[in-house]
């Protein structure tokens, strides 16, 4: 069970044991971040899920890079829906470049990356994200979930916003618990709406596409 230590005697345990890994540890999300790439492109009407993307010849060359970025398979021409479902690096990069650095960065921020998603939890990490000097090469990396670091809570929150009510929530501590006989009422705790940010078209489209994703896409 968690926490794995007695919080009444927290000082008796090492910092590593006390660490809240869901809010403090950061990692590069990799392909799970492609849903952010898709959100920006669909919401800004850069592409539709049914639009075709040419991923031939299975790799893409980028300015300033000595080596191309490859797909794991040669997918050829595919719909943008399949770009996300099959996790095509080439397709995601091409769409991100069409979206542009400014619009892409706007959605990264709107999803809460680079922000404290649990502001009243002690020691929560903002992750690592900078939208300064987003060259084509840097944008390509971010489109695939690199050059950005997130906490598990940030990633879960972003996915939940797409899979749920298209509203981004931040987590707060439970401040009060009131008992009324056998009934319990919760006040000022749980979730707080951070803001609705996906329109009906983008929200519904991505929600449907998440249902088509293989499990490793969400939980790799």
VEXDREN-2710 file (C-alpha; in Angstrom, 1 decimal):
% VEXDREN-2710
k/r/px/py/pz
1/UNK/0.0/0.0/0.0
2/UNK/1.0/3.6/-0.4
3/UNK/2.6/5.5/1.1
4/UNK/5.1/2.8/2.0
5/UNK/6.2/4.6/5.2
6/UNK/4.5/5.8/8.4
7/UNK/3.8/9.5/7.7
8/UNK/3.4/10.1/11.4
9/UNK/7.2/9.4/11.7
10/UNK/8.2/10.6/8.3
11/UNK/11.6/11.9/9.5
12/UNK/12.7/8.3/10.3
13/UNK/12.7/7.5/6.5
14/UNK/15.0/8.5/3.8
15/UNK/14.1/11.2/1.2
16/UNK/14.0/8.5/-1.5
17/UNK/11.4/6.5/0.4
18/UNK/9.3/9.7/1.1
19/UNK/9.4/10.8/-2.5
20/UNK/6.1/11.2/-4.2
21/UNK/7.1/9.8/-7.6
22/UNK/3.7/10.7/-9.3
23/UNK/4.3/14.4/-8.7
24/UNK/8.1/14.8/-8.4
25/UNK/9.8/12.4/-10.8
26/UNK/10.1/13.5/-14.4
27/UNK/10.8/11.5/-17.6
28/UNK/10.6/12.0/-21.4
29/UNK/7.1/10.7/-22.4
30/UNK/8.1/9.6/-25.8
31/UNK/5.3/8.5/-28.1
32/UNK/2.5/9.1/-25.5
33/UNK/3.1/12.8/-26.2
34/UNK/1.9/12.4/-29.7
35/UNK/-1.7/12.9/-28.5
36/UNK/-0.6/16.5/-27.7
37/UNK/0.8/16.8/-31.2
38/UNK/-2.6/15.5/-32.5
39/UNK/-4.6/17.8/-30.3
40/UNK/-2.8/20.9/-31.5
41/UNK/-3.1/20.0/-35.2
42/UNK/-6.8/19.0/-35.0
43/UNK/-7.9/21.9/-32.9
44/UNK/-6.1/24.4/-35.1
45/UNK/-7.7/22.6/-38.2
46/UNK/-4.3/21.8/-39.7
47/UNK/-5.5/18.2/-40.4
48/UNK/-8.5/16.1/-39.9
49/UNK/-8.3/12.5/-38.6
50/UNK/-9.2/11.2/-42.1
51/UNK/-6.6/13.3/-44.0
52/UNK/-3.8/11.3/-45.5
53/UNK/-0.1/11.8/-44.6
54/UNK/2.7/10.5/-46.8
55/UNK/5.3/8.9/-44.5
56/UNK/7.4/7.5/-47.4
57/UNK/10.2/6.5/-47.5
58/UNK/9.9/5.6/-43.8
59/UNK/12.3/8.4/-42.6
60/UNK/12.6/12.1/-42.6
61/UNK/15.7/14.4/-42.8
62/UNK/15.8/17.5/-40.6
63/UNK/18.0/20.6/-40.8
64/UNK/21.0/20.4/-38.5
65/UNK/20.8/16.6/-38.0
66/UNK/23.3/14.3/-39.4
67/UNK/21.0/11.3/-39.2
68/UNK/17.3/11.0/-40.3
69/UNK/14.4/10.1/-38.0
70/UNK/13.0/6.7/-38.8
71/UNK/9.7/4.9/-38.3
72/UNK/9.9/1.4/-37.1
73/UNK/8.1/0.2/-40.2
74/UNK/7.5/1.6/-43.7
75/UNK/3.9/2.8/-43.4
76/UNK/3.6/4.6/-46.7
77/UNK/0.5/6.8/-47.1
78/UNK/-1.8/6.6/-44.1
79/UNK/-4.6/8.6/-42.5
80/UNK/-3.7/10.9/-39.6
81/UNK/-5.7/8.6/-37.4
82/UNK/-3.3/5.8/-38.3
83/UNK/-0.3/8.1/-37.8
84/UNK/-1.4/8.2/-34.1
85/UNK/-2.6/4.6/-33.8
86/UNK/0.6/3.2/-35.3
87/UNK/2.8/5.9/-33.6
88/UNK/4.5/7.1/-36.8
89/UNK/7.4/9.4/-36.0
90/UNK/7.5/10.7/-39.6
91/UNK/3.8/11.4/-39.7
92/UNK/3.8/13.2/-36.3
93/UNK/6.8/15.3/-37.3
94/UNK/5.3/16.3/-40.6
95/UNK/2.1/17.4/-39.0
96/UNK/3.9/19.3/-36.2
97/UNK/6.0/21.2/-38.8
98/UNK/2.7/22.2/-40.5
99/UNK/1.2/23.2/-37.2
100/UNK/4.2/25.4/-36.4
101/UNK/6.3/26.1/-33.3
102/UNK/4.0/28.8/-31.8
103/UNK/0.8/26.9/-32.1
104/UNK/2.4/23.7/-30.9
105/UNK/3.9/25.3/-27.9
106/UNK/0.5/26.9/-27.0
107/UNK/-1.1/23.5/-26.7
108/UNK/1.8/22.1/-24.7
109/UNK/1.2/24.9/-22.2
110/UNK/-2.6/24.5/-22.3
111/UNK/-2.3/20.9/-21.4
112/UNK/-0.4/22.0/-18.2
113/UNK/3.1/20.9/-19.1
114/UNK/5.7/23.2/-17.6
115/UNK/3.1/24.0/-14.9
116/UNK/2.5/22.7/-11.3
117/UNK/-0.6/20.5/-11.8
118/UNK/-1.0/20.0/-8.1
119/UNK/-0.1/23.5/-6.7
120/UNK/-0.9/22.7/-3.0
121/UNK/1.2/19.5/-3.0
122/UNK/4.6/20.1/-1.5
123/UNK/7.5/19.6/-3.8
124/UNK/5.5/19.1/-7.0
125/UNK/7.6/19.3/-10.1
126/UNK/6.7/21.5/-13.1
127/UNK/8.5/19.2/-15.5
128/UNK/10.9/20.6/-18.1
129/UNK/9.6/22.5/-21.1
130/UNK/10.8/25.6/-22.9
131/UNK/9.2/27.0/-26.0
132/UNK/12.1/29.3/-26.7
133/UNK/14.1/28.7/-29.8
134/UNK/11.9/25.9/-31.1
135/UNK/13.8/25.1/-34.4
136/UNK/12.4/22.6/-36.8
137/UNK/14.7/20.0/-35.3
138/UNK/13.6/20.8/-31.7
139/UNK/9.9/20.9/-32.8
140/UNK/10.3/17.5/-34.4
141/UNK/11.8/16.1/-31.1
142/UNK/8.9/17.5/-29.1
143/UNK/6.3/16.1/-31.5
144/UNK/7.7/12.6/-30.6
145/UNK/7.8/13.4/-26.9
146/UNK/11.4/14.3/-26.5
147/UNK/13.0/17.6/-25.5
148/UNK/10.3/17.7/-22.9
149/UNK/10.1/16.1/-19.5
150/UNK/6.8/15.4/-17.6
151/UNK/5.6/14.0/-14.3
152/UNK/3.3/10.9/-14.3
153/UNK/0.5/13.2/-12.9
154/UNK/0.9/15.7/-15.8
155/UNK/0.6/12.9/-18.4
156/UNK/-2.4/11.3/-16.8
157/UNK/-4.1/14.7/-16.4
158/UNK/-3.5/15.5/-20.1
159/UNK/-4.9/12.1/-21.3
160/UNK/-7.9/12.4/-19.0
161/UNK/-8.7/15.8/-20.5
162/UNK/-9.0/14.2/-23.9
163/UNK/-10.7/11.0/-22.8
164/UNK/-13.1/12.8/-20.5
165/UNK/-15.0/16.0/-20.7
166/UNK/-12.4/17.9/-22.7
167/UNK/-11.7/19.9/-19.5
168/UNK/-8.2/20.0/-17.9
169/UNK/-8.3/19.5/-14.1
170/UNK/-5.7/20.1/-11.5
171/UNK/-5.5/18.0/-8.4
172/UNK/-5.8/19.6/-4.9
173/UNK/-5.5/18.3/-1.4
174/UNK/-8.7/17.4/0.5
175/UNK/-9.2/20.2/3.0
176/UNK/-12.4/19.3/4.8
177/UNK/-14.4/16.2/5.5
178/UNK/-17.9/16.6/7.1
179/UNK/-20.1/13.8/8.5
180/UNK/-23.9/14.1/8.5
181/UNK/-25.1/10.9/10.2
182/UNK/-24.4/8.2/7.6
183/UNK/-23.8/10.7/4.8
184/UNK/-20.5/12.3/4.0
185/UNK/-19.9/15.5/2.1
186/UNK/-16.6/16.6/0.6
187/UNK/-15.7/20.2/0.4
188/UNK/-12.8/21.9/-1.5
189/UNK/-10.9/18.8/-2.5
190/UNK/-10.3/16.4/-5.3
191/UNK/-10.4/18.2/-8.7
192/UNK/-10.6/21.8/-9.8
193/UNK/-11.4/22.7/-13.3
194/UNK/-8.3/24.3/-15.0
195/UNK/-10.2/25.2/-18.1
196/UNK/-12.0/23.8/-21.1
197/UNK/-9.6/24.0/-24.1
198/UNK/-10.6/21.4/-26.7
199/UNK/-13.4/22.3/-29.0
200/UNK/-16.2/19.8/-29.8
201/UNK/-14.6/18.6/-33.0
202/UNK/-11.1/18.1/-31.7
203/UNK/-12.2/16.7/-28.4
204/UNK/-14.6/14.2/-29.9
205/UNK/-12.2/13.2/-32.6
206/UNK/-9.3/12.5/-30.2
207/UNK/-11.6/10.7/-27.8
208/UNK/-12.6/8.3/-30.5
209/UNK/-9.0/7.8/-31.6
210/UNK/-7.8/7.1/-28.0
211/UNK/-10.2/4.2/-27.9
212/UNK/-8.4/2.8/-31.0
213/UNK/-4.9/3.0/-29.5
214/UNK/-3.1/-0.1/-28.5
215/UNK/-2.4/-0.2/-24.7
216/UNK/1.4/0.5/-25.1
217/UNK/0.6/3.8/-26.7
218/UNK/-0.9/5.1/-23.5
219/UNK/1.0/3.2/-20.9
220/UNK/4.5/2.6/-22.4
END
